Amino acid sequence: MMNRIFLLSPLLMFIFIFTFCSQKEDTSVLEESNVPDTTTIVSPAPIIIVIEKDLLYNEYTLADEYPYKDTIRSFQWDKIRDLLHLLDSVQQQHNNWAILQNYKNMNGVAPLVKEFKRNVYKRVADMHGVERFQSVPLFHPADTVTGERYGRDGSPVRYLGEEGGLARVCLLSSDEEWLVPQKYVKVIGDTITFNHAVFVDRHNQNIATLEKVGSKWLVRSMNPITTGLHRPPYAQETPLGIFLLQEKKQKMIYHKDGTTETGGFAPWASRFTNGAYLHGVPVNVPRTTPIEYSASLGTTPRSHMCVRNATSHAKFIYEWAPAEKTVVFVLE
């Protein structure tokens, strides 16, 4: 069960091994004669993560733990707390933020990387499983001729400068620096503060929204969802990772599989990576009126990469979460 207040212990295992770029601490030993008697080492204040429930949306609210068939599902508060610690730690630095972007290859098809394969969807993917389509090439600083791997559309990065048309960036999920063609990078500035976070849990098929107010992270909603289904050639899993909410559509029109024919619309859609949206219950043609809730929510994956919510909850996220300032964590 979730306690009202969480205090972060010094060593915790993450769902991902998350680190971030930082300057290395100088560990060289100084001669005693060079150190004044008044020398004081000032360490950053430890980050304490405090999570409290203060719901702004209270329809279909799930408990911290709840039954599902013959199992118990839950909100993974330990993992959520760890990821909030990562986010707060990164924000202690003075960062210039940017987003990797290539929705529908709008900035050009990413070049082939050194090692790639065809996946079950018959699309090129790197050895980490990230597809070439709608992704961004990441070049190692020692080799700017052939990319090393792909970065997902919507990934937030620290923007470290530009070198000859290449942006130098650092992903939140790694301490490595990468070079990226500038056309794939949207700089959003050094005054951004990420106070809104959405946690999509693929394993438990639930979603939690949190907002930082003062020194606390307040839980704003706890709801059932369904995520993307692995079903080639059309349906695909919601990708794991860290993303920024990028754009919003009151109605996201979708096509019938394998055609250009309109299949219907998803209401109150907020896109975070590739064609993955947080949205309400889909409305298939010929119906035109919204559907508030589906009994399939909170059960098993069934979408085409998107995250389905109750329509009123999707509308809440649409209105509550600011674009390019809301972090979306997809965890397992």
N, C-alpha and C positions, 0 to 999 in steps of 0.2 A: 504493500500500500504506500501511497505517496505521503510523506510527511509534509507538514506545512512549510517548513524551512529546511533547505538543503545546505550543508557546508561541504565544500569540496575538499577531499583528501588529496595529499600530494601526488600519489601515484594511482592512476586509473587507466583501465584498458578502454580504448575507443572502439566504436564499430569500424572506424577506419583509423589508420595511424596518421593523425593530423598534426602537422607542424607548420611553421611559417618562417619566412625570411627574416632574419635579424642579424645584426652585427655580432661578430664573435667577441666574447668577453676576453680581454687581455689577461692571459694566465701566466705571463712572464714574471719571474721573481726579481724584485727590486732589491738592490743592496740597502742594508739598514741605514747607511749614512745618507741615502737619498730620500728617505721617507721622513717628513716632519712629524714631530711628536703629536701634532694636532690632526693627523690624517684620520678622516672618517669615511668609511665605505657606506654609501647610501644605496640600499636595495629597493626595488619597486615594491610597493605594498602588495601583499598577497591578494589574489582575487578570490572573493567569496561569492558564490552563486546562491542567491536567495530566490526561491520560487514560491509564489503564493497564488492561490486560486481567487480570481476576481473576474468572473465570466461576464462578457458583454453579449454573448450569444448563448442562450440556454435551452435551445430546442434539440431534442434527440441526444442529450448529453450522456456520455458513457461514464461509468465509474472507473477508478484507477485500475481495478481488476473486474472482469465480468465473464460469465460463462459463454462459451461458443461450442455447440454440439457437446462432445465429451471432453473438451479441454477448457482451459482458462486462458483468456487473452488479457492483455494489459497495456498500459502506456509505459514505455521503457524510460522512466524518469532518470535513471542513472546515465543512460546514453544521451538523453536530452541535456542533462546537466553538463556532461563532458563537452558536448558541442557548443553549448553556451559559454563555457569556459574558454574554448578555442576562440570563439567570436569576440568575447570581451578582451582576451589577451592580445589578439591582433589589433583591436581598436585602441589599445593603450599606446600604440606607436602612432607617429604622424605619417599617414599613408596617403598617397595619391592613388585613388581607386579607378579601376577600369573593368569592362566586361568583354569577354570573348564573344563575338557575334558572327553567325553565318546561317541565319534562319533561311531555309530553302535555298541554300547556296547563293544568297543575295550578294555576297562579297566575293564570289568566285569559287569554283570547285577547288578544294584543298589538294595540293600535289600529293603524289604517293610518298609514303614514308619508307624507311629502310626495310622494315619487316612488316608484312601484311598478309592477310588471308581473306578468302571468301567465307562469309558466315552462312548460316542456314537460310538467311534471307537473300542470299546471293549478292550481297553487297560487300564492298571492300571494308575491312576493319583492321585496326592495328592489333598488336599482340596482347593488348589490355582489353580488347573487345569493343573499343570505341570506333564507331563507324566513320568512314570518310565523309559520307553525305551529311551536310549541315554542320560539319566540324571545322576546326581550325588547326593548321599545322604548327607544331612546336619544334623549333630547331634548337639543337644543343649549341651553346656559344662557340664550341670548337669546330662546328660543322654547319655552315649556313647554306650548304648546297642541297642536302637531302634531309628532310624532316625526320625527327626521331620517333614521334608519336602524334596522336591527335588530342586536342583539348575540346571539351564539349561546349557547344553554344550555351551561353548563359552563365558560364563559370566566372565568378568574381576573381580578380587578380589585383595584386599590387603593381602599379605602373611605375617602373623605375627609370624611365627615360626612353629616348629614341636614338638609334644608331643607324644611319644610312638607310632609312626607310623601314627599319626593323624596330619593333617595340621590345624593350627588355622588361619582362614581367616575372612575377612569382605567384604560383598558385597557392591557395590556402591549404591544399592537401599535400604539399611537398615543400621542402626547403631548397629545392633546386631553382635556379634561374633559367628562363627560356627566352628565346628570341622568336618573335611572331611578326609576320608582315603587318604593317601598320593598318592596312585596310580591314583587318579582322578585329581590331581593337577599338572599343569606344571608351574614351576617357570620361569619367563622371566627376572627377575632382577630388580635392583633399579636404572638403568640408562635410562630406557625407558621414552620417552616423546611422548605423544599422540598429534600430530599436524595435523592429518588427521581425519576427521569426515564425516560420511555418515548418512543422515537423510531420513528414509523411512516413508512416511506418508500413512498409510492404508486408512484413511478417504478420502483424496483427490487424492489418487493414483498418487503421484508424489514423486520425489527424489531430494535432494539437496546434493551436496558435498562441503565441506568447508575445508580450509587449514589455519593453523595459521602461519603467517609470521610476525615476530616481535611481536607487541602488538595487531595486528589485525587478525580477522578471515575473510579470503577472500573466497567469493563464487566462486567455480570453475565450477559448472554446475547446471542447473535447468531443469529437464526433466520429461516426462510422464513415468509411469511404470504400471504394474499390479502386485498385490500381491497374496498370497495364498487364495484359495477358500475353505470355509467350505462345503465339500461334501463327507461325509463318503461313502465307507470305505477307499478311497485313498487320495483324495485331502484334504488339511488341511490349516488353516490360517497361515500366517506368524506370528510368536509369537511376542508379544510386549516385549520390554525390551532393555537392553544395552548389547552389545556383542563386541567381538574383531574379526576382519577378521582373519581367521585361516589358510586357504590354498587356492591355486589357481590351476585351471585346464584350459588349452586352450580349451579342449573339455570335457564336463561332460556328460558321457554316461548315459542314463536312460532306464528303462525297460517299456514295455507295462504293464498297470495296471494288477496286480494280476499274473504276469508271470515273468520268468527269460529271456524272449525274448527281445532283444534290440529294443527299440522303436525309438531311434534317439539320437541326442546329442544337448546340449546347449553350445554355444560358449562363451569363455572368462568368465568362471565361478569363482566367488570368494565366498568361503563358510564362513558363520559367525556363524551358530548354527545348530546342528543336520544336516539334509539334506537340509537346506535352503541356497541357493546361490543367489548372484547377478549375473545375466547372460544375454546373448543376446537372440534374438528370437529363440525359439526351432526349430530344423530341424528334422522333422519326416521322418523315412525310407519310401520309398527307396531313397528320396532325399539326396544328400551328400554335396551340396553347401550351404554356409551361406545365411541367409535372413536378410537384413538390418533393415527392419522396418515392424511393423504390425499396422493396423488401430485400433486394440483393445487396444493398449497402452494408458494409461490414462483414461480408461473407468471403468471397474469393475473387482474385483478379479477373477482370472481364473487359477492360477497355483497350483502346488502340494506343497505349502509352500514357493517356491522360489519367487524372485523378478525379473520379466522380464523387460528388458530395450531394447532400440534400440541396435543392435549389436555393432555399433561403440561406443556407450556410455559405454557398458559393457567392451569393450576393453580399453577405457579410464580409467575406474576404475581399471581394472586389472593391467594396467601399472603405474597408479598414486598412488594407495593406497598400502603402505607396509604392508605385513602380520605381525600380532601380534603387530602392531603399529597404526592400524586404528580402531577407535571406530565406531560401527554401532548402531545407535539409531533407534528403530522401535517405532513409536508413532501413536496415534489415532487422 
